């Protein structure tokens, strides 16, 4: 008989490079419904050195990537072990870790999340469930987004679940299938131009609110081919580096104008991505604190009831759901939906590494 209560740690590192999110979570299965409680949680920021390495890694050689993977696995294990010790967390069923995405080229059958080497279980001293994307890409899927299974099982009260992280992505039910896809870059772009002004990020969107929208740049951004493609579709940092940054930089705009224009672009693309512009919309991720962006989203979706949840859910929803993906993998249950990724069939994805 399988457990009905699981104590796990969900671990996520997003493309916005905010840091490593860790959340101790208790999942309970009652009457075939999953309930959760987020206990201790923390974001451990990256050093400037690590931000540089992770940002540059898209251009690394295979040997450099191999070394980065080794070093990042050790870093991740140290961070997780410290979190367990500091919070005196006992009787864990597993650590469920996403790792950090370096390469994401599903059209070439390639996705790489570093920090998922088998030795991580021994370094932490706990069972580890990780590397959730590779199986899906091997099955012809996009390998992303993976969060929608959690949206379906944990947040079914909302018509739409929108995450505003390094990229925006949305999930919803359509004809009894969960549909989800990446919409546009968010903090991968906004943070970069905020940093040029001397800030780690655009706090509450105040920098963007002072800028002037370039209608020409906005028009060119909205015309990018990715936005015309149908789902399933997903984005990686390659898109930002090879397509978005060069387009923005051609215009030689002040950084505040870039922030204003790109924030308007994000809100516009979110508005056009939802099939029905009414219902209730749950917004999580770091972008939920960007008041200027939230106001623009509301302007683009005037009939939508927008909900921003408690701080733990905003900041740790992805860690929460990767914890759930790990639990489902331990139970050998479906944790990736073909309707979302375009894989040949639903499947139970990930690797389970034991201490021994």
MARKEDO-320707 format. One line per field, with one value per residue (C-alpha): residue number from 0; x, y, z. Coordinates in nm, 2 decimals, m for minus. Layout:
N
pos	[NUM / ...]
east	[X / ...]
north	[Y / ...]
up	[Z / ...]
This chain:
356
pos	[0 / 1 / 2 / 3 / 4 / 5 / 6 / 7 / 8 / 9 / 10 / 11 / 12 / 13 / 14 / 15 / 16 / 17 / 18 / 19 / 20 / 21 / 22 / 23 / 24 / 25 / 26 / 27 / 28 / 29 / 30 / 31 / 32 / 33 / 34 / 35 / 36 / 37 / 38 / 39 / 40 / 41 / 42 / 43 / 44 / 45 / 46 / 47 / 48 / 49 / 50 / 51 / 52 / 53 / 54 / 55 / 56 / 57 / 58 / 59 / 60 / 61 / 62 / 63 / 64 / 65 / 66 / 67 / 68 / 69 / 70 / 71 / 72 / 73 / 74 / 75 / 76 / 77 / 78 / 79 / 80 / 81 / 82 / 83 / 84 / 85 / 86 / 87 / 88 / 89 / 90 / 91 / 92 / 93 / 94 / 95 / 96 / 97 / 98 / 99 / 100 / 101 / 102 / 103 / 104 / 105 / 106 / 107 / 108 / 109 / 110 / 111 / 112 / 113 / 114 / 115 / 116 / 117 / 118 / 119 / 120 / 121 / 122 / 123 / 124 / 125 / 126 / 127 / 128 / 129 / 130 / 131 / 132 / 133 / 134 / 135 / 136 / 137 / 138 / 139 / 140 / 141 / 142 / 143 / 144 / 145 / 146 / 147 / 148 / 149 / 150 / 151 / 152 / 153 / 154 / 155 / 156 / 157 / 158 / 159 / 160 / 161 / 162 / 163 / 164 / 165 / 166 / 167 / 168 / 169 / 170 / 171 / 172 / 173 / 174 / 175 / 176 / 177 / 178 / 179 / 180 / 181 / 182 / 183 / 184 / 185 / 186 / 187 / 188 / 189 / 190 / 191 / 192 / 193 / 194 / 195 / 196 / 197 / 198 / 199 / 200 / 201 / 202 / 203 / 204 / 205 / 206 / 207 / 208 / 209 / 210 / 211 / 212 / 213 / 214 / 215 / 216 / 217 / 218 / 219 / 220 / 221 / 222 / 223 / 224 / 225 / 226 / 227 / 228 / 229 / 230 / 231 / 232 / 233 / 234 / 235 / 236 / 237 / 238 / 239 / 240 / 241 / 242 / 243 / 244 / 245 / 246 / 247 / 248 / 249 / 250 / 251 / 252 / 253 / 254 / 255 / 256 / 257 / 258 / 259 / 260 / 261 / 262 / 263 / 264 / 265 / 266 / 267 / 268 / 269 / 270 / 271 / 272 / 273 / 274 / 275 / 276 / 277 / 278 / 279 / 280 / 281 / 282 / 283 / 284 / 285 / 286 / 287 / 288 / 289 / 290 / 291 / 292 / 293 / 294 / 295 / 296 / 297 / 298 / 299 / 300 / 301 / 302 / 303 / 304 / 305 / 306 / 307 / 308 / 309 / 310 / 311 / 312 / 313 / 314 / 315 / 316 / 317 / 318 / 319 / 320 / 321 / 322 / 323 / 324 / 325 / 326 / 327 / 328 / 329 / 330 / 331 / 332 / 333 / 334 / 335 / 336 / 337 / 338 / 339 / 340 / 341 / 342 / 343 / 344 / 345 / 346 / 347 / 348 / 349 / 350 / 351 / 352 / 353 / 354 / 355]
east	[0.00 / 0.14 / 0.19 / m0.08 / 0.15 / 0.49 / 0.75 / 0.97 / 1.19 / 1.12 / 1.41 / 1.40 / 1.64 / 1.48 / 1.62 / 1.58 / 1.89 / 1.72 / 1.87 / 1.79 / 1.44 / 1.39 / 1.06 / 0.99 / 0.64 / 0.40 / 0.17 / m0.14 / m0.37 / m0.72 / m1.02 / m0.80 / m0.73 / m0.38 / m0.34 / m0.02 / 0.14 / 0.45 / 0.66 / 1.01 / 1.12 / 1.41 / 1.57 / 1.95 / 2.09 / 2.38 / 2.71 / 2.81 / 3.05 / 2.78 / 2.54 / 2.81 / 2.89 / 2.52 / 2.44 / 2.74 / 2.70 / 2.48 / 2.80 / 3.02 / 3.20 / 3.09 / 3.39 / 3.31 / 2.95 / 3.07 / 3.28 / 3.00 / 2.76 / 3.00 / 3.06 / 2.70 / 2.59 / 2.83 / 2.70 / 2.34 / 2.40 / 2.57 / 2.28 / 2.02 / 2.22 / 2.25 / 1.88 / 1.80 / 2.04 / 1.94 / 1.57 / 1.63 / 1.42 / 1.36 / 1.22 / 1.23 / 1.08 / 1.29 / 1.45 / 1.28 / 1.51 / 1.47 / 1.83 / 1.92 / 1.84 / 2.14 / 2.03 / 1.68 / 1.65 / 1.37 / 1.35 / 1.70 / 1.61 / 1.82 / 1.76 / 2.02 / 1.95 / 2.27 / 2.28 / 2.12 / 2.42 / 2.37 / 2.62 / 2.39 / 2.20 / 2.52 / 2.63 / 2.30 / 2.25 / 1.89 / 1.69 / 1.67 / 1.42 / 1.54 / 1.60 / 1.23 / 1.26 / 1.48 / 1.23 / 0.98 / 1.21 / 1.31 / 0.94 / 0.92 / 0.79 / 0.90 / 1.02 / 0.83 / 0.63 / 0.61 / 0.42 / 0.07 / 0.02 / 0.05 / m0.18 / m0.44 / m0.40 / m0.34 / m0.50 / m0.81 / m1.02 / m0.86 / m0.95 / m0.59 / m0.26 / 0.00 / 0.36 / 0.58 / 0.94 / 1.23 / 0.95 / 0.58 / 0.38 / 0.01 / m0.19 / m0.57 / m0.82 / m0.95 / m1.17 / m1.08 / m0.71 / m0.46 / m0.31 / 0.01 / 0.28 / 0.54 / 0.42 / 0.72 / 1.04 / 0.98 / 1.26 / 1.53 / 1.49 / 1.36 / 1.64 / 1.91 / 1.81 / 1.74 / 2.10 / 2.23 / 2.07 / 2.24 / 1.95 / 1.91 / 1.56 / 1.28 / 1.12 / 0.74 / 0.80 / 0.89 / 1.17 / 0.95 / 0.67 / 0.90 / 1.00 / 0.85 / 0.71 / 0.87 / 0.58 / 0.82 / 1.01 / 0.68 / 0.55 / 0.87 / 0.87 / 0.50 / 0.58 / 0.84 / 0.75 / 0.74 / 0.42 / 0.24 / 0.33 / 0.07 / 0.13 / 0.29 / 0.58 / 0.85 / 1.13 / 1.49 / 1.75 / 1.88 / 1.57 / 1.65 / 2.02 / 1.99 / 1.66 / 1.53 / 1.85 / 1.98 / 1.63 / 1.61 / 1.97 / 1.92 / 1.70 / 1.96 / 1.69 / 1.74 / 1.71 / 1.40 / 1.23 / 1.33 / 1.18 / 0.85 / 0.83 / 0.91 / 0.67 / 0.39 / 0.50 / 0.47 / 0.12 / 0.00 / 0.12 / m0.04 / m0.37 / m0.37 / m0.25 / m0.57 / m0.85 / m1.13 / m1.05 / m1.27 / m1.28 / m1.02 / m0.64 / m0.39 / m0.05 / 0.26 / 0.64 / 0.86 / 0.67 / 0.36 / 0.54 / 0.58 / 0.28 / 0.32 / 0.31 / 0.01 / m0.18 / m0.10 / m0.22 / m0.55 / m0.58 / m0.54 / m0.78 / m1.05 / m1.31 / m1.06 / m1.06 / m0.69 / m0.57 / m0.23 / m0.19 / 0.01 / 0.39 / 0.49 / 0.28 / 0.40 / 0.76 / 0.77 / 0.50 / 0.75 / 0.95 / 0.62 / 0.52 / 0.85 / 0.81 / 0.48 / 0.64 / 0.89 / 0.61 / 0.42 / 0.74 / 0.80 / 0.44 / 0.51 / 0.22 / 0.19 / 0.37 / 0.40 / 0.10 / 0.14 / m0.14 / 0.10 / 0.44 / 0.34 / 0.51 / 0.38 / 0.20 / 0.16 / 0.44 / 0.61 / 0.94 / 1.25 / 1.54 / 1.54 / 1.88 / 1.93 / 2.21 / 2.38]
north	[0.00 / 0.34 / 0.63 / 0.90 / 1.15 / 1.26 / 1.50 / 1.63 / 1.93 / 2.09 / 2.27 / 2.50 / 2.74 / 2.96 / 3.13 / 3.47 / 3.37 / 3.50 / 3.21 / 2.86 / 2.82 / 2.55 / 2.45 / 2.18 / 2.05 / 1.81 / 1.65 / 1.46 / 1.25 / 1.26 / 1.12 / 1.12 / 1.49 / 1.63 / 1.88 / 2.06 / 2.27 / 2.47 / 2.46 / 2.62 / 2.79 / 3.00 / 3.15 / 3.12 / 3.39 / 3.31 / 3.48 / 3.72 / 3.46 / 3.20 / 3.44 / 3.51 / 3.14 / 3.04 / 3.33 / 3.26 / 2.88 / 2.87 / 2.93 / 2.68 / 2.39 / 2.03 / 2.00 / 2.33 / 2.22 / 1.89 / 2.08 / 2.33 / 2.04 / 1.88 / 2.21 / 2.30 / 1.96 / 2.02 / 2.37 / 2.25 / 1.97 / 2.20 / 2.45 / 2.17 / 2.00 / 2.34 / 2.40 / 2.06 / 2.11 / 2.47 / 2.38 / 2.04 / 1.87 / 1.50 / 1.20 / 1.31 / 1.09 / 1.27 / 1.58 / 1.67 / 1.89 / 2.06 / 2.17 / 2.47 / 2.48 / 2.56 / 2.44 / 2.39 / 2.30 / 2.04 / 2.08 / 1.93 / 1.66 / 1.85 / 1.98 / 2.01 / 2.08 / 2.09 / 1.97 / 1.63 / 1.41 / 1.08 / 1.17 / 1.44 / 1.19 / 1.08 / 1.44 / 1.53 / 1.20 / 1.18 / 1.01 / 1.25 / 1.27 / 1.49 / 1.55 / 1.57 / 1.71 / 1.47 / 1.18 / 1.41 / 1.54 / 1.18 / 1.12 / 1.41 / 1.66 / 2.02 / 1.91 / 2.22 / 2.35 / 2.08 / 2.28 / 2.23 / 1.89 / 2.07 / 2.34 / 2.07 / 1.88 / 2.17 / 2.48 / 2.35 / 2.64 / 2.88 / 2.90 / 3.01 / 2.97 / 3.23 / 3.22 / 3.53 / 3.42 / 3.42 / 3.36 / 3.38 / 3.06 / 2.97 / 2.66 / 2.59 / 2.32 / 2.29 / 2.01 / 1.80 / 1.84 / 2.05 / 2.30 / 2.50 / 2.69 / 2.96 / 3.30 / 3.54 / 3.63 / 3.83 / 3.87 / 3.73 / 4.06 / 4.30 / 4.21 / 4.26 / 4.62 / 4.70 / 4.58 / 4.83 / 5.10 / 4.96 / 4.76 / 4.38 / 4.40 / 4.65 / 4.68 / 4.69 / 4.81 / 5.16 / 5.20 / 5.08 / 5.32 / 5.61 / 5.51 / 5.59 / 5.31 / 5.28 / 5.19 / 5.08 / 4.84 / 4.72 / 4.65 / 4.45 / 4.25 / 4.16 / 4.05 / 3.79 / 3.45 / 3.27 / 3.46 / 3.34 / 2.97 / 2.74 / 2.55 / 2.33 / 2.57 / 2.66 / 2.91 / 2.90 / 3.17 / 3.11 / 3.29 / 3.59 / 3.60 / 3.54 / 3.71 / 3.95 / 4.13 / 4.20 / 4.34 / 4.57 / 4.69 / 4.79 / 5.07 / 5.22 / 5.33 / 5.44 / 5.15 / 5.29 / 5.31 / 4.95 / 4.84 / 5.03 / 4.89 / 4.53 / 4.54 / 4.65 / 4.37 / 4.11 / 4.22 / 4.24 / 3.88 / 3.75 / 3.92 / 3.76 / 3.42 / 3.33 / 3.18 / 3.34 / 3.68 / 3.62 / 3.40 / 3.39 / 3.41 / 3.31 / 3.49 / 3.36 / 3.40 / 3.70 / 3.91 / 3.90 / 4.18 / 4.40 / 4.63 / 4.81 / 4.48 / 4.36 / 4.68 / 4.64 / 4.28 / 4.40 / 4.66 / 4.39 / 4.16 / 4.39 / 4.11 / 3.88 / 3.84 / 3.85 / 3.68 / 3.72 / 3.46 / 3.45 / 3.52 / 3.15 / 3.05 / 3.34 / 3.27 / 2.89 / 2.76 / 2.61 / 2.44 / 2.32 / 2.17 / 2.00 / 1.85 / 1.71 / 1.58 / 1.40 / 1.24 / 1.13 / 0.98 / 0.79 / 0.66 / 0.57 / 0.80 / 1.03 / 1.36 / 1.50 / 1.56 / 1.50 / 1.76 / 2.02 / 1.92 / 1.75 / 1.42 / 1.09 / 1.00 / 1.10 / 0.96 / 0.94 / 1.14 / 1.18 / 0.99 / 0.85 / 0.84 / 0.66 / 0.72 / 0.39]
up	[0.00 / m0.10 / 0.14 / 0.17 / 0.34 / 0.19 / 0.34 / 0.07 / m0.02 / m0.36 / m0.52 / m0.82 / m0.99 / m1.25 / m1.56 / m1.39 / m1.17 / m0.85 / m0.67 / m0.55 / m0.42 / m0.14 / 0.02 / 0.27 / 0.19 / 0.33 / 0.07 / 0.18 / m0.04 / 0.09 / m0.10 / m0.42 / m0.38 / m0.31 / m0.03 / 0.05 / 0.32 / 0.26 / 0.58 / 0.59 / 0.27 / 0.15 / m0.16 / m0.15 / m0.39 / m0.63 / m0.60 / m0.87 / m1.00 / m1.03 / m1.20 / m1.46 / m1.52 / m1.55 / m1.78 / m2.01 / m2.01 / m2.32 / m2.52 / m2.33 / m2.50 / m2.40 / m2.17 / m2.00 / m1.95 / m1.80 / m1.55 / m1.48 / m1.41 / m1.17 / m0.98 / m0.98 / m0.84 / m0.55 / m0.49 / m0.51 / m0.27 / m0.02 / m0.03 / 0.02 / 0.30 / 0.48 / 0.44 / 0.60 / 0.89 / 0.96 / 0.98 / 1.15 / 0.89 / 0.98 / 0.80 / 0.45 / 0.17 / m0.09 / m0.22 / m0.55 / m0.76 / m1.10 / m1.13 / m1.35 / m1.72 / m1.94 / m2.28 / m2.40 / m2.77 / m2.78 / m3.16 / m3.17 / m2.90 / m2.65 / m2.30 / m2.02 / m1.65 / m1.45 / m1.09 / m1.16 / m1.15 / m0.96 / m0.69 / m0.56 / m0.34 / m0.17 / m0.12 / 0.04 / 0.22 / 0.10 / m0.18 / m0.48 / m0.76 / m1.04 / m1.41 / m1.50 / m1.86 / m2.05 / m2.08 / m2.23 / m2.50 / m2.58 / m2.64 / m2.89 / m2.64 / m2.55 / m2.21 / m2.08 / m1.91 / m1.64 / m1.38 / m1.53 / m1.37 / m1.04 / m1.15 / m1.23 / m0.91 / m0.66 / m0.81 / m0.99 / m0.85 / m1.10 / m1.47 / m1.55 / m1.37 / m1.48 / m1.37 / m1.41 / m1.37 / m1.61 / m1.87 / m1.85 / m1.89 / m1.85 / m1.80 / m1.83 / m1.91 / m2.26 / m2.38 / m2.07 / m2.15 / m1.97 / m2.21 / m2.12 / m2.29 / m2.25 / m2.35 / m2.35 / m2.17 / m1.85 / m1.58 / m1.81 / m2.00 / m1.73 / m1.48 / m1.74 / m1.82 / m1.45 / m1.38 / m1.64 / m1.42 / m1.11 / m0.97 / m0.93 / m1.06 / m1.13 / m0.79 / m0.83 / m1.19 / m1.08 / m1.33 / m1.62 / m1.51 / m1.55 / m1.91 / m2.24 / m2.46 / m2.80 / m3.03 / m3.31 / m3.08 / m2.93 / m3.28 / m3.38 / m3.06 / m3.10 / m3.46 / m3.36 / m3.52 / m3.18 / m3.09 / m3.40 / m3.34 / m3.19 / m2.87 / m2.75 / m2.74 / m2.49 / m2.45 / m2.34 / m2.27 / m2.63 / m2.76 / m2.54 / m2.62 / m3.00 / m3.08 / m2.82 / m2.70 / m3.05 / m3.15 / m2.85 / m2.88 / m3.24 / m3.11 / m2.88 / m2.63 / m2.27 / m2.03 / m1.87 / m2.21 / m2.28 / m1.95 / m2.02 / m2.37 / m2.28 / m1.98 / m2.21 / m2.45 / m2.18 / m2.08 / m2.44 / m2.51 / m2.19 / m2.30 / m2.64 / m2.52 / m2.32 / m2.52 / m2.32 / m2.16 / m1.85 / m1.54 / m1.26 / m1.31 / m1.04 / m1.08 / m0.91 / m0.96 / m0.89 / m1.15 / m0.92 / m0.72 / m1.03 / m0.97 / m1.30 / m1.49 / m1.30 / m1.38 / m1.75 / m1.74 / m1.58 / m1.86 / m2.12 / m1.95 / m1.80 / m1.75 / m1.57 / m1.19 / m1.11 / m0.79 / m0.63 / m0.34 / m0.02 / m0.03 / 0.01 / m0.29 / m0.50 / m0.44 / m0.41 / m0.63 / m0.88 / m0.59 / m0.46 / m0.79 / m0.85 / m0.51 / m0.63 / m0.95 / m0.74 / m0.52 / m0.84 / m0.97 / m0.65 / m0.69 / m1.06 / m1.15 / m1.45 / m1.38 / m1.74 / m1.96 / m2.34 / m2.40 / m2.26 / m2.40 / m2.72 / m2.62 / m2.77 / m2.45 / m2.08 / m1.87 / m1.53 / m1.58 / m1.38 / m1.22 / m0.87 / m0.70 / m0.37 / m0.12 / m0.18]
